């Protein structure tokens, strides 16, 4: 009798697991661009990618992907939340987790002394900054503040040290701004004669993606996107600062990773770079993680959406715009492959 009960219980658990996996796949299909995705194909290691449709929001772009990670949703989420790209990405000049509110020790290792062209150009442009003609993605007040710091240091000071001090002031102020109300408190960029509100750019991106916006409605609210009153500070568990050495010019960035966990074991994550001094105005990664099994072992079905607002897209047309999207998807695939290897290594 006991054997029959155990066998019956096992069968019920198996049926329940299959039902949960089917429900997870169905849920992903309900808001994503992967109506034909199957767990069998994904479990074999396939990474499905899809560039989103051209947006009416001229500087906006979406890339979608889905894949399996051979780890639990909790372990997968931890890998996303705590990722330090400086260990494997040579373009990362500096990366540091920061507290909320930011502390001096968080940015103590920031060093803008480098032989890399992008970093050197960033320092040179900092030295020559003029608020009215500034093309960094900052406000005129921030540009004036940087100019004041540069002038006060004098010509005898090392340019990299002066640039570091000037940008530390900006980073601390921006991080403190975020601390007060999340995305609702972001200051505008005043660059190249135009004013760009990063909050409005985020709303424009999600405004053209109603199914994705609906799926992440509660998490987006907790970022403060709709106002400081909805900002849930404890949801922003991972904050970071980076210097990325792009070929044309390095950028300083501040980011935050928001997380929402559900009773059924699935997890939503939003990784938002909310301040960038160049290249793009906003970069957001949204993830949904569902528990599944591969070969009888715990695994995670992942849907990932990459949303970008960049002035480069405003001046592209037709084939150029399509090519930009293809390059974006190639880079996303590379990052996913690297991420899975990193998580697999952490499981050993």
For each residue, the residues with C-beta under 8 A, 3 or more apart:
1: 4 5
2: 5 6
3: 6 7
4: 1 7 8
5: 1 2 8 9
6: 2 3 9 10
7: 3 4 10 11
8: 4 5 11 12
9: 5 6 12 13
10: 6 7 13 14
11: 7 8 14 15
12: 8 9 15 16
13: 9 10 16 17
14: 10 11 17 18
15: 11 12 18 19
16: 12 13 19 20
17: 13 14 20 21 293
18: 14 15 21 22
19: 15 16 22 23
20: 16 17 23 24 264 291 292
21: 17 18 24 25 39 290 292 293 301
22: 18 19 25 26
23: 19 20 26 27
24: 20 21 27 28 266 290 291 292 301
25: 21 22 28 29 37 38 39 301
26: 22 23 29 30
27: 23 24 30 31 288 290
28: 24 25 31 32 34 37 66 288 290 301 303
29: 25 26 32 34 35 37
30: 26 27 211 215
31: 27 28 211 212 214 215
32: 28 29 37 64 66 211 212 303
33: 50 52 64
34: 28 29 37 48 50 64 66 303
35: 29
36:
37: 25 28 29 32 34 41 42 48 66
38: 25 41 42
39: 21 25 42 43 68 292 301
40: 43 44
41: 37 38 44 46
42: 37 38 39 45 46 48 66 67 68 301
43: 39 40 68 294 295 299
44: 40 41
45: 42 68
46: 41 42 67
47: 65 66 67 333 336 337
48: 34 37 42 65 66 67
49: 63 64 65 329 332 333
50: 33 34 63 64 65 329
51: 61 62 63 64 325 326 328 329
52: 33 55 61 62 63 64 209 325
53: 62
54: 321
55: 52 58 60 61 62 205 208
56: 208
57: 60 201 204 205 207 208 309
58: 55 313 314
59: 201 281 309 310 311 312 313 314
60: 55 57 201 204 205 208 307 308 309 313
61: 51 52 55 307 308 310 313 324 325 328
62: 51 52 53 55 205 209 305 306 307 308
63: 49 50 51 52 305 306 308 325 328 329 332
64: 32 33 34 49 50 51 52 303 304 305 306
65: 47 48 49 50 302 303 304 306 329 332 333 336
66: 28 32 34 37 42 47 48 301 302 303 304
67: 42 46 47 48 302 304 336 340
68: 39 42 43 45 292 294 299 300 301 302
69: 76 79 299 300 302 339 340 343
70: 294 297 299 340 343 344 347
71: 75 76 79 298 299 300 343 344 346 347
72: 75 76 291 298 299 300
73: 76 77 265 266 267 289 290 291 300
74: 77 78 267
75: 71 72 78 79 300 343 346 347
76: 69 71 72 73 79 80 267 289 300 302 343
77: 73 74 80 81 259 267 269 287 289
78: 74 75 81 82
79: 69 71 75 76 82 83 339 342 343 346
80: 76 77 83 257 269 271 287 339
81: 77 78 237 238 257 259 269
82: 78 79 97 238
83: 79 80 339 342
84: 87 95 97
85: 88 89 92 95 242
86: 89 92 94 95
87: 84
88: 85 338 342
89: 85 86 92
90:
91: 244 245 246
92: 85 86 89 95 242 243 244 245
93: 114 116 119 243 244 245 250
94: 86 109 110 111 241 242 243
95: 84 85 86 92 240 241 242 243
96: 106 107 109 110 240 241 242
97: 82 84 106 238 239 240
98: 102 103 106 107 175 239 240 241 254
99: 102 103 106 239
100: 175 178 179 233 236 239
101: 175 176 179
102: 98 99 106 107 171 172 175 176 179 239
103: 98 99 106
104: 107 108
105: 108
106: 96 97 98 99 102 103 241
107: 96 98 102 104 110 168 171 172 241
108: 104 105
109: 94 96
110: 94 96 107 164 167 168 241 243
111: 94 114 160 164
112: 119 122 123 160 161 163 164 167 243
113: 158 160 161
114: 93 111 119 120 160 245
115: 120
116: 93 119 120 245 250
117: 120 121 247
118: 121 122 245 246 247 248 249 250
119: 93 112 114 116 122 123 243 245 250
120: 114 115 116 117 123 124
121: 117 118 124 125 248 249 250
122: 112 118 119 125 126 163 249 250 251 252 277
123: 112 119 120 126 127 159 160 163
124: 120 121 127 128 159
125: 121 122 128 129 136 249
126: 122 123 129 146 150 159 162 163 166 167
127: 123 124 150 159 162 163
128: 124 125
129: 125 126 134 136 143 146 147 150
130: 133 134 143 147
131: 134 140 143 144 147
132: 140
133: 130
134: 129 130 131 138 140 143 190 191
135: 191 192 278
136: 125 129 143 191 277 278
137: 189 191 196 276 277 278 281
138: 134 142 143 146 170 189 190 191 277
139: 142 143 187 188 189 190
140: 131 132 134 143 144 190
141: 144 145
142: 138 139 145 146 170 173 187
143: 129 130 131 134 136 138 139 140 146 147 190
144: 131 140 141 147 148
145: 141 142 148 149 166 169 170
146: 126 129 138 142 143 149 150 166 167 169 170
147: 129 130 131 143 144 150 151
148: 144 145 151 152
149: 145 146 152 153 162 165 166 169
150: 126 127 129 146 147 153 162 163 166
151: 147 148 154
152: 148 149
153: 149 150 157 161 162 165
154: 151 157
155:
156:
157: 153 154 161 162
158: 113 161 162
159: 123 124 126 127 162 163
160: 111 112 113 114 123 163 164
161: 112 113 153 157 158 164 165
162: 126 127 149 150 153 157 158 159 165 166
163: 112 122 123 126 127 150 159 160 166 167
164: 110 111 112 160 161 167 168
165: 149 153 161 162 168 169
166: 126 145 146 149 150 162 163 169 170
167: 110 112 126 146 163 164 170 171 252 277
168: 107 110 164 165 171 172
169: 145 146 149 165 166 172 173
170: 138 142 145 146 166 167 173 174 252
171: 102 107 167 168 174 175 241 252 254 275
172: 102 107 168 169 175 176
173: 142 169 170 176 177
174: 170 171 177 178 187 254 275
175: 98 100 101 102 171 172 178 179 239 241 254
176: 101 102 172 173 179 180
177: 173 174 180 181 185 186 187
178: 100 174 175 181 182 183 185 186 239 254 256 274 275
179: 100 101 102 175 176 233
180: 176 177 185 228
181: 177 178 184 185 224 227 228 231
182: 178 185 222 223 224 225 228 231 233 236 256
183: 178 186 198 199 202 223 224 225 231 272 274
184: 181 199 224 225 226 227 228 230 231
185: 177 178 180 181 182 224 228
186: 177 178 183 197 198 199 274 275
187: 139 142 174 177
188: 139 195 196 197 198
189: 137 138 139 195 196 197 198 281
190: 134 138 139 140 143 194 195
191: 134 135 136 137 138 194 196
192: 135 311
193:
194: 190 191
195: 188 189 190
196: 137 188 189 191 201 281
197: 186 188 189 200 201
198: 183 186 188 189 201 202 274 275 281 282 309
199: 183 184 186 202 203 225
200: 197 203 204
201: 57 59 60 196 197 198 204 205 281 282 309
202: 183 198 199 205 206 225 272 282 284 307 309
203: 199 200 206 207 225
204: 57 60 200 201 207 208 309
205: 55 57 60 62 201 202 208 209 282 284 307 309
206: 202 203 209 212 213 220 307
207: 57 203 204 210 213
208: 55 56 57 60 204 205
209: 52 62 205 206 212 213 305 307
210: 207 213 214
211: 30 31 32 214 215
212: 31 32 206 209 215 216 286 305
213: 206 207 209 210 216 217 220
214: 31 210 211 217
215: 30 31 211 212 288
216: 212 213 219 220 268 270 286 288
217: 213 214 220 221
218: 221 222 260
219: 216 222 223 235 258 260 268 270 286
220: 206 213 216 217 223 225 226 270
221: 217 218 225 226 230
222: 182 218 219 230 231 232 235 258 260
223: 182 183 219 220 231 235 236 256 258 270 272
224: 181 182 183 184 185 227 228 230 231
225: 182 183 184 199 202 203 220 221 230
226: 184 220 221 230
227: 181 184 224 230 231
228: 180 181 182 184 185 224 231
229:
230: 184 221 222 224 225 226 227
231: 181 182 183 184 222 223 224 227 228
232: 222 235 236
233: 100 179 182 236
234: 237
235: 219 222 223 232 258 259 260
236: 100 182 223 232 233 239 256 257 258
237: 81 234 257 258 259
238: 81 82 97 256 257
239: 97 98 99 100 102 175 178 236 254 255 256 257
240: 95 96 97 98 254 255 256 257
241: 94 95 96 98 106 107 110 171 175 252 253 254 255
242: 85 92 94 95 96 252 253 254 255
243: 92 93 94 95 110 112 119 250 251 252 253
244: 91 92 93 250 251 253 279
245: 91 92 93 114 116 118 119 250
246: 91 118 249 250 251 278 279
247: 117 118
248: 118 121
249: 118 121 122 125 246 278 279
250: 93 116 118 119 121 122 243 244 245 246
251: 122 243 244 246 276 277 278 279
252: 122 167 170 171 241 242 243 275 276 277
253: 241 242 243 244 273 275 276 277
254: 98 171 174 175 178 239 240 241 242 273 274 275 276
255: 239 240 241 242 271 272 273 274
256: 178 182 223 236 238 239 240 271 272 274
257: 80 81 236 237 238 239 240 269 270 271 272
258: 219 222 223 235 236 237 269 270 271 272
259: 77 81 235 237 267 268 269 270
260: 218 219 222 235 267 268 269
261: 267
262: 265 266 267 268
263:
264: 20
265: 73 262 290 291
266: 24 73 262 288 289 290 291
267: 73 74 76 77 259 260 261 262 287 288 289
268: 216 219 259 260 262 286 287 288 289
269: 77 80 81 257 258 259 260 285 286 287 288 289
270: 216 219 220 223 257 258 259 284 285 286 287
271: 80 255 256 257 258 284 285 286 287
272: 183 202 223 255 256 257 258 282 283 284 285
273: 253 254 255 276 280 282 283 284
274: 178 183 186 198 254 255 256 282
275: 171 174 178 186 198 252 253 254
276: 137 251 252 253 254 273 279 280 281 282 283
277: 122 136 137 138 167 251 252 253
278: 135 136 137 246 249 251
279: 244 246 249 251 276 310 312
280: 273 276 283 308 309 310 311
281: 59 137 189 196 198 201 276 309 310 311
282: 198 201 202 205 272 273 274 276 307 308 309
283: 272 273 276 280 306 307 308 309
284: 202 205 270 271 272 273 306 307 308
285: 269 270 271 272 304 305 306 307
286: 212 216 219 268 269 270 271 304 305 307
287: 77 80 267 268 269 270 271 302 303 304 305
288: 27 28 215 216 266 267 268 269 302 303
289: 73 76 77 266 267 268 269 300 301 302
290: 21 24 27 28 73 265 266 300 301
291: 20 24 72 73 265 266 298 299 300 301
292: 20 21 24 39 68 299 300 301
293: 17 21 296 297 298 299
294: 43 68 70 297 299
295: 43
296: 293
297: 70 293 294
298: 71 72 291 293
299: 43 68 69 70 71 72 291 292 293 294
300: 68 69 71 72 73 75 76 289 290 291 292
301: 21 24 25 28 39 42 66 68 289 290 291 292
302: 65 66 67 68 69 76 287 288 289
303: 28 32 34 64 65 66 287 288
304: 64 65 66 67 285 286 287 332 336
305: 62 63 64 209 212 285 286 287
306: 62 63 64 65 283 284 285 328 332
307: 60 61 62 202 205 206 209 282 283 284 285 286
308: 60 61 62 63 280 282 283 284 313 328
309: 57 59 60 198 201 202 204 205 280 281 282 283
310: 59 61 279 280 281 313
311: 59 192 280 281 314 315
312: 59 279 315 316 324
313: 58 59 60 61 308 310 316 321 324
314: 58 59 311
315: 311 312
316: 312 313 320 321 324
317: 320 321
318: 321 322
319: 322 323
320: 316 317 323 324
321: 54 313 316 317 318 324 325
322: 318 319 325 326
323: 319 320 326 327
324: 61 312 313 316 320 321 327 328
325: 51 52 61 63 321 322 328 329
326: 51 322 323 329 330
327: 323 324 330 331
328: 51 61 63 306 308 324 325 331 332
329: 49 50 51 63 65 325 326 332 333
330: 326 327 333 334
331: 327 328 334 335
332: 49 63 65 304 306 328 329 335 336
333: 47 49 65 329 330 336 337
334: 330 331 337 338
335: 331 332 338 339
336: 47 65 67 304 332 333 339 340
337: 47 333 334 340 341
338: 88 334 335 341 342
339: 69 79 80 83 335 336 342 343
340: 67 69 70 336 337 343 344
341: 337 338 344 345
342: 79 83 88 338 339 345 346
343: 69 70 71 75 76 79 339 340 346 347
344: 70 71 340 341 347 348
345: 341 342 348
346: 71 75 79 342 343
347: 70 71 75 343 344
348: 344 345
